[in-house]
Structures are given as C-alpha cells and as structure tokens.
Amino acid sequence: MKPIRFAAIGECMLEVQANGFGPAVFAYGGDTFNTSVYLRRCANPSEIEVSYATGLGTDQLSQSLQKEWQALGLRLDEVEYIEGRLPGMYLIETDRHGERTFHFWRENSAARAYFQAAQTALEKNLDSLDCLYFSGITLAILNDASRQRLFALLERAKSNGCRVVFDNNFRPKLWPDRTVAQSVYLQAFANCHTAMITLDDHQAVFECDSLNDALIHAQGLEISEVVIKRGADPTLVRQEHTHEWLAIPTQAVKQVVDTTAAGDAFAAGYLSRRLTGSKAEKSAHFGNSLAARVIQHRGALIPLEAMQDLI
C-alpha cells in the first residue's frame, strides 16, 4: 500500500530567539513548516510522506536550510529555488508567562515569490498528492495574483479527491486591512475540507465582538470538518457528515515555558491520526497531548527526545 502524500505550503524563516540585546539563539521555523516537522515525527514514513512546498534562494543560508530539512526527513520535491531571493527572518520575544511577540523581516523572501514561476513544482506534482495543508500566513505572504493561483490549485486538488486542510493562523501586520483578510479567509474556507480554527484568531479576522460571537460564526461555517482550538478550554470538533460537536479536553501543565508552535503541533498531531483512519475525537486527544508537551519547552521545534514517549 502506498503511503499518503502530504504537502504543506508556506514559509520557513530564520528564527532568532532573544529578549533585548545580548545572547540569542539562532534557529528556523514557520507555522506550516513546524506542522510538517511534527507530522514527520508523529507518522511512520511508510504511512505518510511529508513534503514542504516553499521558495528558497540559491544562497548559502538557503542551502543550509535545504540540508537541515532533508535531515529532518522532509521531501523537497515541491520546493522552488529562486535566484536573488533570501529566506525571511523573524525575532521572537517571550514574556514571563510564555506568551510571545514576533518581529518580521520577510518582504523580499523567496517564499513570497513561489507562484511567480511559470509552473511551480507543486502544480506539476499535484496529481500525486493526497493532502494539502496551508494557513492564513501562507495566504498573507502572497500577492493577489499568487493567491488566485493557489486557490485554483486547491480547487483542482479537491476535484481530484485530495484532502485540503486550512489552518487560520492570523498575523494582522501581514494584511493591508481586515476587509481584504476577511475576503481571502472566506475563499480559503470555501476551498477546504477541514478547517483548523484558533478561536481568538477567528475573532480578530472577522472582528467579532466577543469570543462567543466568534464561536457562533465559526460553528456556522459550511465545511465538512471543523476543529476549533480555544487555548486551555476544550477543543471542539465537528465530525464529517454529522452536526454533533465534540468537546475534547486539553491537558494542564505545571509551567508554560513558550507557546510558540503549540497550534502547529496540535495540527500535526491531529492530522497524523486523522489521515491514517482515526476518528476526530481520538485525533484531537493526541493533538492536545502533543501541544501540551511543546509549550513546556522553548522554541518552535522541541527536541525529538522530549516527545518520543508520545509517539
């Protein structure tokens, strides 16, 4: 039996972890990239092959990233290599509660130019893929023409029986205004089978007066499968072909060190089980377990040994 072919679309950036001037940690990460790595760790390669679709430059840093990704077990069949472009970069500052603030340098990143190719590797290889995963940040870094190519690709994927998963990660600074963001997000919801929704991001995108209003809005989306993440509150899941909402408890931890990539890890944990046949409830339990482990460590990608007992 052939493995499921999964591809995430987005951007992996150079990551600097620092609080003020002084010592800093240099790494890399990005929402869909983090999900790809955690999915690779959680799924047997004989069951799920994980690819990352993005743009890279031809510079030394890009070459180093390529080697790192290959060492992590990611397939790079859908990467576009773009002369004269560099990886983007972001700085993370964390407060004493583990909450983070991001600062970005990504205006001329290679990932933004991915769909400027006459035909991308993703478009060429689409018929061989079983699941496509993208996020609100994927959409935010693309110009309008590139977004329309992505939506056309997603529509074609759906018609071919490829599962399309959208994660609503929202960074306001990446959008010109909320009206544009709302329009693009509605297109994304219309082009996916599964929506992974962080509730406070949904509230921010659609300018809902309260989290309860945002919840009502999210629960009203006409999508086959909806997963609503609500921080420490139970995760809500509406299973395919039913109107029943299940509440899956999160896991309490003694100390939150860093919430970076908690949602990315949840998505990976959920999809690692869901794509291989588990019910939504069991998949969400595993996703919550993985997210709880990730927030007890610093950085987007925690050491493999710190999660080995879960997988």
Backbone bond lengths (Angstrom), bond angles and torsions (degrees), N, CA, C in turn:
res aa  C-N    CA-C-N  psi(-1)  N-CA   C-N-CA  omega(-1)  CA-C   N-CA-C  phi
1 M - - - 1.457 - - 1.525 109.88 -
2 K 1.331 116.63 131.12 1.455 120.29 -178.62 1.529 111.02 -72.49
3 P 1.349 116.98 145.49 1.468 119.06 176.29 1.525 111.19 -69.96
4 I 1.321 114.99 155.23 1.463 121.73 173.70 1.517 108.38 -68.26
5 R 1.335 116.86 131.78 1.464 120.31 178.65 1.521 109.16 -99.29
6 F 1.325 115.44 114.22 1.460 124.31 -177.37 1.525 109.06 -111.32
7 A 1.318 117.49 135.40 1.468 121.28 175.12 1.523 109.43 -133.65
8 A 1.310 115.74 129.89 1.464 122.38 174.66 1.522 108.24 -102.38
9 I 1.320 115.73 141.91 1.465 122.19 -177.56 1.520 108.82 -113.97
10 G 1.330 117.91 128.64 1.456 118.33 179.02 1.508 113.11 168.40
11 E 1.323 114.93 -141.58 1.465 120.82 -173.53 1.516 110.14 -142.82
12 C 1.318 116.15 130.71 1.462 121.85 169.64 1.519 107.40 -104.32
13 M 1.321 115.68 124.16 1.459 120.58 -175.60 1.530 110.79 -112.26
14 L 1.295 115.49 158.77 1.452 120.68 170.26 1.519 107.70 -69.75
15 E 1.312 116.87 134.78 1.462 122.61 -174.19 1.521 110.56 -116.42
16 V 1.323 116.44 129.69 1.460 122.55 173.54 1.522 107.93 -116.59
17 Q 1.324 116.95 122.33 1.458 122.13 177.42 1.521 108.03 -103.31
18 A 1.337 116.45 117.27 1.457 120.53 -177.82 1.513 109.97 -160.32
19 N 1.322 115.80 150.52 1.460 122.26 171.37 1.529 107.48 -122.67
20 G 1.317 115.39 94.52 1.454 119.73 -175.63 1.517 111.21 79.26
21 F 1.325 116.17 -171.99 1.458 120.86 179.89 1.520 110.19 -77.94
22 G 1.314 115.19 148.43 1.452 119.92 -178.44 1.507 110.74 130.99
23 P 1.337 118.02 -153.51 1.462 121.21 -177.39 1.526 111.87 -59.58
24 A 1.315 116.14 142.42 1.461 121.72 179.45 1.526 108.93 -142.47
25 V 1.328 115.24 157.36 1.464 121.84 177.64 1.522 108.07 -111.30
26 F 1.320 116.52 130.04 1.458 122.50 -178.22 1.521 108.68 -104.42
27 A 1.329 116.33 121.45 1.459 120.59 -178.65 1.524 108.52 -145.65
28 Y 1.331 117.38 -151.51 1.456 121.09 177.31 1.525 108.10 -155.17
29 G 1.329 116.26 158.25 1.452 120.26 -179.51 1.518 111.07 174.60
30 G 1.283 116.05 177.69 1.455 124.46 -179.06 1.513 107.52 169.07
31 D 1.318 118.65 151.97 1.460 119.64 -167.57 1.519 113.86 -57.54
32 T 1.330 118.24 -55.25 1.467 119.30 -178.43 1.528 111.94 -71.24
33 F 1.328 116.53 -28.80 1.462 120.17 175.32 1.525 110.19 -65.59
34 N 1.343 116.58 -46.24 1.463 120.34 178.97 1.526 110.63 -57.81
35 T 1.332 115.85 -43.90 1.458 119.84 178.17 1.525 110.89 -60.44
36 S 1.327 116.94 -40.75 1.465 120.92 179.08 1.524 111.61 -60.86
37 V 1.324 116.55 -44.79 1.464 120.04 -178.50 1.527 110.67 -66.22
38 Y 1.321 116.72 -46.16 1.465 118.85 179.48 1.528 111.50 -65.11
39 L 1.321 117.69 -35.35 1.461 120.22 176.37 1.523 110.67 -65.13
40 R 1.335 116.48 -41.55 1.471 120.15 177.30 1.531 109.86 -58.85
41 R 1.329 117.27 -40.02 1.454 120.61 -178.90 1.533 112.29 -70.41
42 C 1.331 116.31 -33.62 1.466 121.13 -172.91 1.522 113.60 -87.17
43 A 1.315 117.90 -16.32 1.460 121.33 -174.06 1.520 110.85 -119.08
44 N 1.295 115.92 138.94 1.463 121.15 174.79 1.527 109.00 -66.34
45 P 1.342 118.36 131.48 1.477 120.51 179.41 1.521 113.61 -56.91
46 S 1.332 117.18 -24.36 1.457 119.63 178.02 1.528 111.37 -73.41
47 E 1.357 116.24 -16.40 1.454 121.06 178.90 1.525 112.83 -101.58
48 I 1.339 116.65 -42.07 1.463 121.12 -178.85 1.526 109.63 -135.93
49 E 1.327 117.13 124.15 1.461 122.41 170.72 1.524 107.71 -98.21
50 V 1.333 116.51 132.34 1.459 121.34 -173.75 1.527 110.34 -112.48
51 S 1.325 115.73 121.70 1.466 122.08 177.07 1.523 109.62 -112.93
52 Y 1.339 115.01 153.82 1.458 119.21 174.75 1.521 108.78 -121.34
53 A 1.331 116.10 122.56 1.470 122.49 -178.67 1.515 109.28 -103.53
54 T 1.321 116.46 113.37 1.460 121.37 -177.47 1.521 109.39 -160.45
55 G 1.313 115.52 178.70 1.446 121.14 173.43 1.520 110.96 -105.45
56 L 1.324 116.11 140.49 1.461 122.67 172.87 1.520 108.55 -129.94
57 G 1.326 115.67 156.66 1.448 119.83 173.85 1.519 110.54 -84.14
58 T 1.314 114.92 -168.06 1.467 120.22 176.24 1.532 110.37 -113.27
59 D 1.319 116.57 13.05 1.461 123.50 -178.81 1.524 110.78 -79.79
60 Q 1.333 115.71 175.26 1.454 120.89 -176.64 1.526 112.10 -65.90
61 L 1.333 117.29 -40.06 1.457 119.87 178.82 1.528 111.26 -62.64
62 S 1.330 116.17 -42.37 1.459 119.94 178.35 1.525 111.01 -63.12
63 Q 1.328 116.87 -40.24 1.456 120.69 178.39 1.536 110.76 -64.74
64 S 1.330 115.46 -37.35 1.469 119.44 177.56 1.522 111.05 -65.68
65 L 1.338 116.47 -41.71 1.455 119.83 176.66 1.527 111.39 -61.25
66 Q 1.319 115.90 -42.61 1.467 120.26 179.28 1.532 110.71 -57.25
67 K 1.324 116.80 -45.96 1.464 120.94 179.60 1.522 111.21 -64.36
68 E 1.339 116.92 -39.97 1.458 121.12 178.66 1.526 110.75 -62.01
69 W 1.325 116.07 -45.66 1.467 120.31 -178.06 1.519 111.32 -63.96
70 Q 1.325 116.12 -40.50 1.461 119.17 178.14 1.525 110.85 -63.61
71 A 1.336 116.39 -38.27 1.459 120.84 178.84 1.526 111.39 -66.23
72 L 1.331 116.54 -27.34 1.464 121.39 177.96 1.523 112.46 -80.17
73 G 1.325 116.45 -6.10 1.457 120.37 177.08 1.506 115.02 93.16
74 L 1.334 117.80 12.65 1.459 120.64 179.19 1.522 110.74 -85.24
75 R 1.330 116.57 142.21 1.457 121.40 171.44 1.521 108.53 -83.08
76 L 1.321 116.20 142.94 1.459 121.31 -176.47 1.529 111.74 -117.96
77 D 1.309 116.63 25.33 1.470 120.96 -178.41 1.519 112.49 -61.26
78 E 1.340 116.81 -28.63 1.466 120.65 -175.03 1.531 113.32 -101.14
79 V 1.321 118.26 13.89 1.473 121.66 176.97 1.524 109.74 -81.05
80 E 1.338 116.40 138.90 1.465 122.72 171.68 1.530 108.15 -106.42
81 Y 1.334 116.93 132.65 1.468 121.81 -179.99 1.532 107.92 -104.05
82 I 1.331 115.81 120.29 1.459 121.36 -167.69 1.529 109.83 -120.41
83 E 1.320 115.75 115.01 1.465 121.96 -179.17 1.520 110.11 -61.82
84 G 1.346 115.92 135.70 1.459 121.35 174.83 1.508 115.30 85.14
85 R 1.322 118.45 -2.17 1.474 122.21 178.56 1.528 109.66 -105.88
86 L 1.328 116.20 153.72 1.458 122.80 -179.16 1.529 110.16 -122.67
87 P 1.335 117.90 163.33 1.464 119.27 171.50 1.533 109.99 -67.10
88 G 1.326 116.58 148.29 1.456 120.34 171.77 1.518 109.82 -73.53
89 M 1.340 116.09 171.15 1.460 120.49 -179.62 1.520 109.32 -141.52
90 Y 1.338 115.99 147.21 1.459 119.87 173.75 1.523 110.64 -140.09
91 L 1.330 113.93 152.48 1.457 122.71 178.02 1.524 108.10 -112.14
92 I 1.343 116.84 132.72 1.461 122.08 176.42 1.524 109.04 -110.67
93 E 1.336 115.39 128.16 1.461 122.09 168.74 1.518 107.72 -114.18
94 T 1.325 118.18 134.52 1.457 121.91 178.79 1.522 110.42 -118.20
95 D 1.348 116.15 140.56 1.467 119.77 178.14 1.521 109.73 -91.37
96 R 1.326 117.02 -176.00 1.462 120.74 -173.98 1.523 112.80 -70.17
97 H 1.334 117.56 -13.04 1.457 121.85 177.49 1.531 112.21 -94.64
98 G 1.333 116.49 0.65 1.451 120.07 -179.48 1.517 114.27 87.44
99 E 1.333 117.81 -1.03 1.460 120.62 177.87 1.517 109.56 -77.42
100 R 1.339 115.74 147.55 1.458 118.35 -171.85 1.525 112.65 -119.47
101 T 1.344 113.60 154.44 1.458 122.87 173.82 1.522 107.63 -122.66
102 F 1.344 115.70 135.21 1.465 120.97 -176.63 1.525 110.44 -109.22
103 H 1.338 115.91 143.53 1.464 122.88 171.62 1.532 106.31 -129.55
104 F 1.347 116.67 129.40 1.458 120.91 -170.46 1.531 113.02 -116.03
105 W 1.354 115.35 145.63 1.460 124.27 167.88 1.529 106.07 -131.25
106 R 1.330 117.10 92.06 1.463 119.14 -170.91 1.533 113.61 -143.08
107 E 1.351 117.65 9.76 1.465 120.01 -171.88 1.529 112.87 -58.12
108 N 1.334 117.18 -35.19 1.464 120.58 -176.68 1.528 112.40 -113.67
109 S 1.318 116.15 28.73 1.465 119.16 -177.03 1.526 111.18 -70.22
110 A 1.322 115.27 155.03 1.458 120.90 -179.94 1.526 111.38 -63.89
111 A 1.326 117.26 -34.61 1.466 120.27 -178.04 1.524 112.09 -61.36
112 R 1.324 117.19 -33.31 1.469 120.59 179.31 1.529 111.51 -64.79
113 A 1.317 116.69 -25.18 1.468 120.83 -176.44 1.524 112.36 -97.02
114 Y 1.323 117.72 9.62 1.471 120.91 -173.82 1.521 111.99 -54.33
115 F 1.325 118.06 -48.10 1.460 121.29 -175.09 1.533 113.25 -86.12
116 Q 1.325 116.35 14.32 1.460 118.75 173.96 1.524 111.71 -85.82
117 A 1.321 117.00 -8.70 1.465 120.43 174.70 1.522 109.38 -68.72
118 A 1.335 116.85 149.94 1.467 120.13 178.89 1.519 110.58 -57.35
119 Q 1.311 116.85 -42.05 1.460 123.09 172.25 1.520 107.65 -146.79
120 T 1.301 117.17 119.12 1.457 120.16 -177.11 1.520 110.92 -75.65
121 A 1.317 114.95 161.94 1.463 120.24 176.18 1.530 110.77 -61.17
122 L 1.322 116.26 -33.56 1.464 120.02 178.52 1.524 111.12 -65.23
123 E 1.321 116.49 -43.43 1.465 120.26 177.94 1.534 111.18 -64.70
124 K 1.326 116.63 -38.00 1.471 120.47 179.21 1.530 111.85 -65.87
125 N 1.335 116.39 -37.84 1.461 121.12 -172.17 1.523 113.47 -99.14
126 L 1.326 117.63 5.89 1.462 120.85 -170.67 1.521 113.21 -55.73
127 D 1.320 117.62 -39.72 1.464 120.43 -174.61 1.523 112.96 -65.60
128 S 1.329 117.75 -16.67 1.467 120.48 -179.37 1.528 112.29 -92.64
129 L 1.344 117.84 -2.38 1.458 121.65 -174.76 1.527 111.67 -96.25
130 D 1.335 115.13 146.81 1.464 121.82 -179.72 1.523 112.84 -107.73
131 C 1.326 117.45 -21.53 1.459 120.85 -179.88 1.516 109.78 -149.96
132 L 1.322 116.07 132.11 1.463 122.41 174.74 1.519 108.94 -116.29
133 Y 1.329 115.62 136.59 1.466 121.72 -177.30 1.520 108.61 -127.53
134 F 1.330 117.13 129.23 1.467 120.86 177.18 1.516 108.82 -144.82
135 S 1.317 116.81 169.98 1.467 120.32 -174.25 1.521 111.45 -135.92
136 G 1.326 114.49 173.64 1.457 120.29 174.61 1.511 112.25 -61.47
137 I 1.324 116.89 -30.35 1.464 120.04 177.63 1.526 110.16 -73.01
138 T 1.335 117.32 -37.65 1.464 120.02 173.00 1.519 110.09 -52.56
139 L 1.325 116.31 -46.99 1.466 121.65 -178.81 1.527 111.67 -67.42
140 A 1.319 116.67 -37.52 1.461 120.68 -174.23 1.518 113.08 -67.59
141 I 1.335 117.50 -31.53 1.469 119.03 -175.98 1.524 112.21 -83.52
142 L 1.338 117.34 -9.03 1.460 120.95 -178.21 1.521 110.66 -95.00
143 N 1.340 116.72 147.02 1.460 118.89 172.23 1.528 109.07 -77.31
144 D 1.320 116.53 175.18 1.470 119.88 -173.21 1.524 112.53 -61.50
145 A 1.338 117.05 -42.38 1.466 119.90 -179.91 1.525 111.02 -62.54
146 S 1.329 116.90 -40.46 1.465 120.51 179.58 1.525 110.88 -67.86
147 R 1.340 116.54 -38.36 1.466 119.76 177.37 1.522 111.05 -60.94
148 Q 1.329 116.33 -42.03 1.470 119.06 -179.11 1.516 111.08 -65.82
149 R 1.334 117.71 -34.75 1.466 119.69 174.86 1.519 110.79 -66.27
150 L 1.324 116.01 -39.08 1.459 119.16 177.54 1.521 110.77 -64.26
151 F 1.327 118.15 -44.73 1.460 120.38 179.86 1.534 111.16 -63.34
152 A 1.334 116.70 -38.35 1.470 119.84 176.65 1.531 110.33 -63.06
153 L 1.321 116.19 -39.19 1.457 121.33 178.05 1.530 110.42 -64.64
154 L 1.342 116.96 -42.70 1.460 121.02 -179.83 1.522 111.31 -65.61
155 E 1.328 116.19 -39.27 1.459 120.21 178.45 1.530 110.51 -63.25
156 R 1.321 115.46 -41.69 1.467 119.84 177.38 1.525 110.52 -65.00
157 A 1.327 116.36 -40.12 1.461 120.64 179.64 1.524 110.89 -61.48
158 K 1.326 116.38 -45.24 1.469 120.53 179.46 1.525 111.18 -60.27
159 S 1.321 115.92 -42.13 1.465 119.65 -178.78 1.523 111.74 -66.69
160 N 1.357 116.15 -22.60 1.464 121.32 179.09 1.526 112.75 -88.87
161 G 1.339 116.43 -0.93 1.460 119.78 -178.98 1.510 114.19 88.98
162 C 1.336 117.74 8.70 1.467 122.19 177.12 1.526 108.53 -79.20
163 R 1.333 117.37 131.80 1.463 120.89 178.35 1.523 109.26 -75.02
164 V 1.328 116.78 131.61 1.458 122.37 179.85 1.530 108.59 -112.94
165 V 1.325 115.80 125.73 1.465 122.03 -177.13 1.520 109.20 -120.08
166 F 1.337 115.87 128.16 1.462 121.63 179.98 1.520 109.78 -116.92
167 D 1.331 116.35 127.17 1.463 123.32 174.09 1.517 107.87 -106.74
168 N 1.336 117.15 128.71 1.469 120.74 -168.53 1.524 115.25 -84.05
169 N 1.320 119.11 18.62 1.479 120.57 -179.94 1.522 111.62 -40.79
170 F 1.326 116.78 127.70 1.464 121.36 -172.72 1.518 110.23 -128.58
171 R 1.343 115.38 126.78 1.461 122.27 173.45 1.528 107.39 -122.69
172 P 1.327 118.81 103.04 1.475 122.08 -174.36 1.521 114.04 -53.03
173 K 1.333 117.97 -36.41 1.463 121.27 -175.68 1.535 112.35 -65.18
174 L 1.325 117.26 -17.77 1.460 120.31 -179.09 1.521 113.07 -86.27
175 W 1.331 117.61 -4.99 1.461 121.48 -176.60 1.523 111.06 -114.43
176 P 1.341 118.07 142.61 1.469 119.98 179.34 1.519 112.70 -66.35
177 D 1.336 117.09 -35.41 1.458 121.72 175.39 1.526 109.05 -165.12
178 R 1.338 116.69 169.65 1.464 120.95 -176.27 1.526 112.03 -70.27
179 T 1.331 117.51 -30.81 1.461 119.65 -179.21 1.526 111.07 -61.04
180 V 1.332 116.60 -44.06 1.463 120.76 177.03 1.523 110.29 -63.23
181 A 1.334 116.35 -46.02 1.460 120.47 -179.24 1.524 111.18 -59.74
182 Q 1.322 116.95 -44.51 1.463 120.70 -178.97 1.526 111.37 -60.71
183 S 1.327 116.39 -44.45 1.459 120.50 179.84 1.523 111.36 -61.99
184 V 1.320 116.40 -44.41 1.463 120.72 -178.61 1.529 110.61 -67.78
185 Y 1.328 117.35 -40.88 1.467 120.25 179.47 1.528 111.27 -63.69
186 L 1.317 117.37 -39.33 1.461 119.78 177.90 1.523 111.05 -63.76
187 Q 1.337 117.44 -36.32 1.462 120.57 174.48 1.527 110.84 -64.56
188 A 1.327 115.44 -39.80 1.463 119.42 179.75 1.524 110.85 -64.27
189 F 1.329 117.28 -45.07 1.461 120.36 178.30 1.528 111.15 -60.88
190 A 1.330 116.22 -36.70 1.463 120.49 -178.94 1.523 112.19 -70.93
191 N 1.331 117.01 -16.70 1.471 121.17 -176.02 1.524 113.09 -110.40
192 C 1.338 118.10 17.94 1.458 119.00 -179.45 1.523 111.30 -126.55
193 H 1.325 115.07 157.03 1.462 122.16 172.37 1.523 110.79 -90.20
194 T 1.348 115.70 -35.68 1.461 122.27 -176.03 1.516 109.40 -127.52
195 A 1.333 116.36 129.61 1.463 121.72 176.80 1.517 109.02 -112.37
196 M 1.338 115.52 124.78 1.464 121.98 175.10 1.525 106.34 -102.99
197 I 1.328 117.02 107.20 1.463 121.45 -170.09 1.523 110.87 -113.68
198 T 1.335 116.13 120.75 1.460 121.76 167.60 1.527 106.33 -86.70
199 L 1.330 117.30 121.50 1.456 120.45 -166.29 1.519 113.39 -63.92
200 D 1.334 118.31 -41.57 1.459 117.71 -179.24 1.531 111.86 -69.13
201 D 1.327 117.79 -28.97 1.466 119.88 172.80 1.529 110.31 -66.98
202 H 1.324 116.41 -40.68 1.466 120.51 178.33 1.527 110.29 -62.56
203 Q 1.319 116.46 -41.02 1.461 120.42 177.02 1.519 110.87 -60.91
204 A 1.328 116.50 -42.35 1.461 120.77 -177.81 1.531 111.66 -68.17
205 V 1.328 117.20 -42.08 1.470 120.21 -179.08 1.521 110.96 -62.37
206 F 1.334 115.72 -48.47 1.465 119.86 -172.36 1.527 113.02 -97.34
207 E 1.345 116.04 8.72 1.463 122.21 173.42 1.531 112.03 52.96
208 C 1.327 115.21 44.46 1.460 120.72 177.25 1.530 109.69 -73.54
209 D 1.314 116.34 147.11 1.463 120.71 -176.39 1.517 112.85 -68.67
210 S 1.315 117.40 -28.08 1.464 121.47 -177.77 1.518 109.59 -148.69
211 L 1.342 115.18 166.83 1.460 119.53 175.90 1.529 110.90 -64.33
212 N 1.333 116.73 -32.97 1.457 119.07 178.17 1.527 110.91 -65.66
213 D 1.335 116.64 -40.37 1.465 119.66 175.99 1.526 110.60 -63.48
214 A 1.334 115.84 -39.64 1.463 119.59 178.12 1.525 110.66 -63.99
215 L 1.327 116.76 -38.14 1.457 120.99 179.14 1.530 110.87 -64.27
216 I 1.319 116.29 -44.40 1.467 120.43 178.36 1.533 110.17 -60.37
217 H 1.340 115.80 -42.81 1.466 120.53 179.06 1.529 110.75 -62.66
218 A 1.328 116.76 -46.79 1.466 121.06 -178.06 1.524 111.16 -65.11
219 Q 1.327 117.02 -39.77 1.461 120.19 -178.91 1.523 112.01 -70.49
220 G 1.318 117.01 -16.92 1.452 121.00 178.88 1.518 114.39 -88.22
221 L 1.325 117.68 -2.56 1.464 120.81 -179.95 1.522 110.58 -68.10
222 E 1.315 115.70 136.07 1.469 120.61 -179.42 1.527 109.51 -90.39
223 I 1.324 114.48 77.25 1.462 122.52 -178.62 1.521 107.30 -129.88
224 S 1.308 117.35 143.74 1.467 121.17 -175.41 1.524 112.54 -56.13
225 E 1.326 116.39 -44.81 1.468 120.26 -175.06 1.525 108.83 -137.13
226 V 1.329 116.38 126.87 1.460 121.08 -178.27 1.525 108.92 -127.69
227 V 1.327 115.97 131.40 1.458 123.07 176.26 1.523 107.18 -119.71
228 I 1.334 117.40 123.50 1.465 121.31 -176.56 1.525 108.96 -116.00
229 K 1.333 115.21 114.67 1.460 122.21 -179.61 1.534 108.87 -94.37
230 R 1.343 115.84 130.72 1.457 120.30 -173.55 1.529 111.94 -129.00
231 G 1.320 116.65 45.69 1.456 119.41 -179.63 1.517 111.09 63.65
232 A 1.343 116.72 -127.72 1.465 121.61 -179.22 1.523 112.74 -77.70
233 D 1.334 117.75 -15.36 1.463 120.68 178.19 1.530 110.40 -73.30
234 P 1.332 117.47 157.55 1.467 119.86 -178.61 1.525 112.90 -54.53
235 T 1.313 115.47 141.01 1.457 122.47 175.28 1.527 108.81 -75.77
236 L 1.323 116.08 136.13 1.455 120.62 179.98 1.523 109.85 -103.86
237 V 1.322 116.20 135.68 1.460 121.74 -179.04 1.520 109.41 -132.62
238 R 1.322 115.55 128.34 1.464 119.93 170.87 1.520 107.74 -106.05
239 Q 1.310 115.43 117.53 1.453 120.28 -176.41 1.523 111.29 -74.11
240 E 1.291 114.65 156.38 1.458 120.31 177.53 1.520 111.03 -60.77
241 H 1.332 115.37 141.76 1.459 123.62 174.56 1.530 113.94 65.65
242 T 1.342 117.76 14.94 1.461 120.19 175.11 1.520 108.07 -134.79
243 H 1.325 115.85 167.66 1.462 121.23 175.58 1.530 110.53 -109.62
244 E 1.329 116.05 10.64 1.462 120.90 -176.42 1.529 111.14 -84.73
245 W 1.330 115.32 131.83 1.462 120.85 175.38 1.524 108.55 -100.86
246 L 1.316 116.02 126.85 1.458 121.64 177.06 1.523 109.40 -102.76
247 A 1.326 117.17 140.20 1.472 122.72 178.09 1.521 108.38 -105.99
248 I 1.323 116.25 115.58 1.469 122.08 -176.98 1.528 108.59 -107.19
249 P 1.336 119.09 115.82 1.467 120.23 -176.07 1.525 112.56 -64.41
250 T 1.324 115.06 144.65 1.463 120.13 172.42 1.525 108.70 -84.42
251 Q 1.310 116.99 174.60 1.459 121.20 -179.10 1.524 110.44 -108.94
252 A 1.314 116.25 126.43 1.464 120.97 177.33 1.523 109.72 -73.58
253 V 1.327 116.49 143.06 1.464 121.68 176.25 1.517 108.91 -124.35
254 K 1.329 116.02 154.20 1.463 120.26 -177.31 1.519 112.20 -67.77
255 Q 1.319 116.57 -39.77 1.465 120.20 -178.08 1.523 109.94 -145.33
256 V 1.332 115.48 125.43 1.455 121.17 173.86 1.523 107.77 -85.88
257 V 1.315 116.48 118.09 1.463 121.51 -178.68 1.525 111.02 -92.27
258 D 1.330 116.67 -43.73 1.468 120.89 -174.59 1.528 107.96 -162.74
259 T 1.323 116.86 120.43 1.468 120.36 -178.30 1.525 113.44 -84.92
260 T 1.328 117.55 0.52 1.459 120.59 178.88 1.530 110.76 -54.93
261 A 1.321 116.33 129.49 1.467 124.56 174.02 1.521 114.18 72.07
262 A 1.337 118.54 11.70 1.463 119.61 177.51 1.527 110.50 -61.08
263 G 1.329 116.58 -46.91 1.457 119.98 178.83 1.516 112.75 -66.86
264 D 1.328 116.59 -35.51 1.468 120.98 178.03 1.527 110.34 -63.75
265 A 1.337 115.45 -42.09 1.463 120.22 179.29 1.525 110.95 -67.24
266 F 1.339 116.27 -40.92 1.463 118.84 177.09 1.526 110.36 -57.15
267 A 1.327 116.18 -47.29 1.466 120.02 -179.13 1.518 111.15 -58.31
268 A 1.330 116.39 -41.91 1.467 120.29 179.77 1.520 111.32 -65.22
269 G 1.332 116.19 -45.53 1.447 120.06 179.53 1.521 111.67 -62.21
270 Y 1.315 115.46 -44.43 1.465 120.93 179.61 1.531 110.39 -60.89
271 L 1.324 116.69 -50.78 1.463 120.56 -175.99 1.525 112.11 -69.20
272 S 1.326 117.50 -31.41 1.467 119.37 179.48 1.519 111.05 -61.18
273 R 1.318 116.37 -32.28 1.461 120.85 179.05 1.529 111.76 -91.15
274 R 1.299 116.66 -39.59 1.465 120.79 -175.79 1.524 111.34 -66.68
275 L 1.333 116.79 -42.54 1.466 120.46 -176.99 1.530 112.32 -68.50
276 T 1.328 116.24 -21.69 1.465 119.83 -178.94 1.527 111.56 -101.99
277 G 1.345 116.97 16.00 1.456 119.79 168.65 1.510 117.93 107.78
278 S 1.344 118.94 -4.00 1.459 119.98 179.13 1.519 110.96 -72.85
279 K 1.333 115.65 153.25 1.450 121.09 175.66 1.529 109.95 -69.52
280 A 1.334 115.61 160.88 1.462 120.79 -177.63 1.529 111.63 -59.52
281 E 1.334 117.47 -38.92 1.467 120.84 -177.59 1.524 111.25 -62.25
282 K 1.317 117.17 -49.67 1.461 121.25 179.52 1.526 110.55 -63.67
283 S 1.310 116.73 -39.05 1.463 121.21 -179.64 1.522 111.13 -64.01
284 A 1.338 116.93 -41.39 1.469 120.89 179.40 1.523 111.28 -68.19
285 H 1.332 117.46 -36.40 1.471 120.15 175.75 1.527 109.95 -58.72
286 F 1.327 117.16 -45.80 1.454 119.80 -179.24 1.527 110.72 -67.01
287 G 1.337 116.70 -41.40 1.461 119.89 177.63 1.512 112.16 -58.51
288 N 1.330 117.15 -42.57 1.464 120.87 178.54 1.526 111.68 -66.13
289 S 1.327 117.10 -37.03 1.475 120.41 177.84 1.523 110.95 -62.94
290 L 1.321 115.90 -43.16 1.458 119.95 -179.56 1.530 111.02 -67.49
291 A 1.326 117.02 -43.21 1.466 120.00 179.21 1.526 110.88 -61.51
292 A 1.327 117.22 -40.00 1.459 120.95 178.78 1.524 111.65 -62.16
293 R 1.311 116.44 -35.72 1.466 119.85 178.30 1.530 110.32 -71.01
294 V 1.307 117.50 -40.78 1.470 121.73 -176.07 1.527 111.70 -64.04
295 I 1.332 118.21 -39.64 1.475 120.06 -176.22 1.528 113.03 -73.09
296 Q 1.324 116.59 -3.97 1.466 119.63 176.12 1.526 112.08 -93.44
297 H 1.334 116.42 6.52 1.462 121.62 -179.48 1.525 109.27 -133.49
298 R 1.303 115.91 156.05 1.452 120.71 -179.55 1.528 110.93 -87.25
299 G 1.338 115.71 141.85 1.453 120.47 175.22 1.519 112.82 98.82
300 A 1.322 114.93 162.81 1.460 120.87 -177.47 1.520 112.35 -69.41
301 L 1.333 117.11 -40.64 1.461 121.88 -178.45 1.521 109.53 -114.10
302 I 1.307 116.36 110.42 1.461 119.78 -179.33 1.523 108.87 -79.32
303 P 1.337 118.19 160.78 1.469 119.72 178.29 1.528 111.38 -58.59
304 L 1.310 116.65 142.58 1.453 121.23 -179.42 1.521 111.11 -57.34
305 E 1.338 116.65 -38.95 1.466 118.71 -177.04 1.535 112.29 -66.25
306 A 1.345 116.62 -20.63 1.465 120.10 179.85 1.528 112.68 -74.79
307 M 1.326 116.78 -12.53 1.465 120.74 -179.87 1.519 111.86 -125.42
308 Q 1.328 117.01 3.90 1.455 121.60 -172.74 1.530 112.00 -58.70
309 D 1.333 117.60 -37.04 1.457 120.43 -176.89 1.537 112.05 -69.44
310 L 1.320 117.61 -19.57 1.467 120.72 179.95 1.518 112.51 -79.23
311 I 1.334 116.53 -28.73 1.455 120.35 -171.16 1.528 112.74 -106.03
